[in-house]
Amino acid sequence: GADDMAFPTLNMLSYWLLWPGFICIIASFFVDGGASGVGWTAYPTISSAAMASGELASPAARQAGTGHVLWLVSLIFVGVSSLMGSVNYITTVTHLRAPGLSLWRMPLTVWALFITAVLQAVALPPLTVALMMQLLDKTAGTNFFLPPGGVGFGNWSTGPGGGQPLLWQHLFWFYSHPAVYIMILPAMGMVSDVMVAFCRKPLFGYRPMVYSMASIAGLGFIVWGHHMFQSGMDPRLGTGFMLATVMIALPSAVKTFNWLATLWGSKITFSSAMLNALGFVSMFVIGGLSGIFMAATPVDVVFHDTYFIVAHIHYVLFLSSLFGIYSATYFWYPKMFGRYMSEWMGQLHFALTFILANCTFYPMHILGIGGHPRRYYDPTLYEFLQPFQPLNRFMTVSAMLLGLVQLIFLLNFFGSLIFGRRAGSNPWNANTLEWEAPSPPPHGNFVVTPRVQRGP
């Protein structure tokens, strides 16, 4: 029910700080040595090796040269931008709700964004500090992440060292595991509100849903070590991380049960938004079940760096997020633009996306159990991987078709801006506050500030 963010200037500043990040990371492709080549996790020691003076000496040096410095600077900008945004979200939700709208009556979308903002605010500073430390290692001769003895590349060397490469892994994963929930929690909230609208009944277990989201966020801070089972971790410490990781299955199961209980006995309208919400739940369950396997240290040691990991992360995060975003877009499109998206195009897009997504990523479980490693340029060079080539080709064709199918969504999105049927202020007969405003909303969001009636 707020007419603006709590800090409009900070809101705009957080947006404009993204642009230097965009510019730096695009510029990294055009500098001497090319873009960063040290992988998305940027593990030392190669990523922390000091910059060469003059010509970059070797392929290894080029991977971690000027392009990687620009990569680090870009992420620092994006991190500070996100931090500003999270402060704004937290303050807006806690201080600017509509009259009568208590915390326990907020839509789950807002709860999810609020919990996500708290995650961002707490998890981002360690990563930002780690990025600055690695930047200093590269440019100022410090040794935060370089081991004793140093590492040499061609005509340049890291110096005497004295740092700890595993320190980077701890700082990096302390953010990057909560980042998984930063990406998936908003979709959980949005899907919950979409289900309420198209099931025509209240969400089953509203408070347990909020508590489970908060539990997932809290547990997310104590499981980062499960990414490091292969890093020489003390088995006793690994057991602690293993148990904490398995515990995340509990609040996740609560959420899944509540979604299914909401569907049970309801009068479901299978709109494009609802179909994508059901796709979200399906993908999340498949991905979550494979995660329980890998939470066990001995199983993860076998599955580590195989396609089983790729299958898990794509199901539980990327496919789930994608279906959640599509569901929210179909649902709130009339609110944003005052027009409906095409329903038949939306349902066609969902059906093809759902089938092709499973054709692309489900076989990865089979490849992973068979020991197929990730990131191999040409698996046909290895005799034991050659029997997997038919599945690899099938996944490749499916992935290409999956990408092409998204053109249907883009055509629907932009075409509906012009040709879409006009929608009223509340086309879905939903019961959250945003539908009290005209569609699209006026400046200040509401003609009259909404007031929520107290009571049940």
Secondary structure as the mmCIF struct_conf table of DSSP 4:
data_model
#
loop_
_struct_conf.conf_type_id
_struct_conf.id
_struct_conf.beg_label_comp_id
_struct_conf.beg_label_asym_id
_struct_conf.beg_label_seq_id
_struct_conf.end_label_comp_id
_struct_conf.end_label_asym_id
_struct_conf.end_label_seq_id
BEND BEND1 ASP A 3 ASP A 4
BEND BEND2 ALA A 6 ALA A 6
HELX_RH_AL_P HELX_RH_AL_P1 PRO A 8 TRP A 16
TURN_TY1_P TURN_TY1_P1 LEU A 17 LEU A 17
HELX_RH_AL_P HELX_RH_AL_P2 LEU A 18 ALA A 27
HELX_RH_3T_P HELX_RH_3T_P1 SER A 28 PHE A 30
BEND BEND3 VAL A 31 VAL A 31
TURN_TY1_P TURN_TY1_P2 ASP A 32 GLY A 33
STRN STRN1 ALA A 35 ALA A 35
BEND BEND4 VAL A 38 VAL A 38
TURN_TY1_P TURN_TY1_P3 GLY A 39 ALA A 42
TURN_TY1_P TURN_TY1_P4 PRO A 44 THR A 45
HELX_RH_3T_P HELX_RH_3T_P2 ILE A 46 SER A 48
BEND BEND5 ALA A 49 ALA A 49
HELX_LH_PP_P HELX_LH_PP_P1 ALA A 50 ALA A 52
BEND BEND6 SER A 53 GLU A 55
BEND BEND7 SER A 58 SER A 58
HELX_RH_AL_P HELX_RH_AL_P3 PRO A 59 GLN A 63
TURN_TY1_P TURN_TY1_P5 ALA A 64 ALA A 64
BEND BEND8 GLY A 65 GLY A 65
HELX_RH_AL_P HELX_RH_AL_P4 THR A 66 HIS A 95
HELX_LH_PP_P HELX_LH_PP_P2 ARG A 97 ALA A 98
TURN_TY1_P TURN_TY1_P6 PRO A 99 GLY A 100
HELX_RH_3T_P HELX_RH_3T_P3 LEU A 103 ARG A 105
BEND BEND9 MET A 106 MET A 106
HELX_RH_AL_P HELX_RH_AL_P5 LEU A 108 THR A 139
TURN_TY1_P TURN_TY1_P7 ALA A 140 ALA A 140
BEND BEND10 PHE A 144 PHE A 145
HELX_LH_PP_P HELX_LH_PP_P3 LEU A 146 PRO A 147
TURN_TY1_P TURN_TY1_P8 PRO A 148 GLY A 149
STRN STRN2 GLY A 152 PHE A 153
TURN_TY1_P TURN_TY1_P9 GLY A 154 ASN A 155
STRN STRN3 TRP A 156 SER A 157
BEND BEND11 PRO A 160 PRO A 160
HELX_RH_AL_P HELX_RH_AL_P6 PRO A 165 SER A 176
TURN_TY1_P TURN_TY1_P10 HIS A 177 HIS A 177
HELX_RH_AL_P HELX_RH_AL_P7 PRO A 178 CYS A 199
TURN_TY1_P TURN_TY1_P11 ARG A 200 ARG A 200
BEND BEND12 LYS A 201 LYS A 201
HELX_LH_PP_P HELX_LH_PP_P4 PRO A 202 LEU A 203
TURN_TY1_P TURN_TY1_P12 PHE A 204 GLY A 205
HELX_RH_AL_P HELX_RH_AL_P8 TYR A 206 LEU A 219
HELX_RH_3T_P HELX_RH_3T_P4 GLY A 220 ILE A 222
HELX_RH_3T_P HELX_RH_3T_P5 TRP A 224 HIS A 227
TURN_TY1_P TURN_TY1_P13 PHE A 229 GLN A 230
BEND BEND13 SER A 231 SER A 231
HELX_RH_AL_P HELX_RH_AL_P9 PRO A 235 MET A 247
TURN_TY1_P TURN_TY1_P14 ILE A 248 ILE A 248
HELX_RH_AL_P HELX_RH_AL_P10 ALA A 249 LEU A 263
TURN_TY1_P TURN_TY1_P15 TRP A 264 GLY A 265
HELX_RH_AL_P HELX_RH_AL_P11 SER A 272 ALA A 295
BEND BEND14 ALA A 296 ALA A 296
HELX_RH_AL_P HELX_RH_AL_P12 THR A 297 PHE A 303
TURN_TY1_P TURN_TY1_P16 HIS A 304 ASP A 305
STRN STRN4 THR A 306 THR A 306
HELX_RH_AL_P HELX_RH_AL_P13 TYR A 307 ILE A 313
HELX_RH_PI_P HELX_RH_PI_P1 HIS A 314 LEU A 319
HELX_RH_AL_P HELX_RH_AL_P14 SER A 320 PHE A 337
BEND BEND15 GLY A 338 GLY A 338
STRN STRN5 ARG A 339 ARG A 339
HELX_LH_PP_P HELX_LH_PP_P5 TYR A 340 SER A 342
HELX_RH_AL_P HELX_RH_AL_P15 GLU A 343 ILE A 369
TURN_TY1_P TURN_TY1_P17 GLY A 370 GLY A 371
HELX_LH_PP_P HELX_LH_PP_P6 HIS A 372 HIS A 372
STRN STRN6 PRO A 373 PRO A 373
BEND BEND16 ARG A 374 ARG A 375
BEND BEND17 TYR A 377 TYR A 377
HELX_RH_3T_P HELX_RH_3T_P6 PRO A 379 LEU A 381
BEND BEND18 TYR A 382 TYR A 382
HELX_RH_3T_P HELX_RH_3T_P7 GLU A 383 PHE A 388
HELX_RH_AL_P HELX_RH_AL_P16 GLN A 389 PHE A 419
BEND BEND19 GLY A 420 GLY A 420
HELX_LH_PP_P HELX_LH_PP_P7 ARG A 421 ARG A 421
STRN STRN7 ARG A 422 ARG A 422
BEND BEND20 SER A 425 SER A 425
TURN_TY1_P TURN_TY1_P18 PRO A 427 TRP A 428
BEND BEND21 THR A 432 THR A 432
HELX_RH_3T_P HELX_RH_3T_P8 LEU A 433 GLU A 436
BEND BEND22 ALA A 437 ALA A 437
BEND BEND23 SER A 439 PRO A 440
TURN_TY1_P TURN_TY1_P19 HIS A 443 GLY A 444
BEND BEND24 ASN A 445 ASN A 445
BEND BEND25 VAL A 447 VAL A 448
HELX_LH_PP_P HELX_LH_PP_P8 VAL A 452 ARG A 454
#
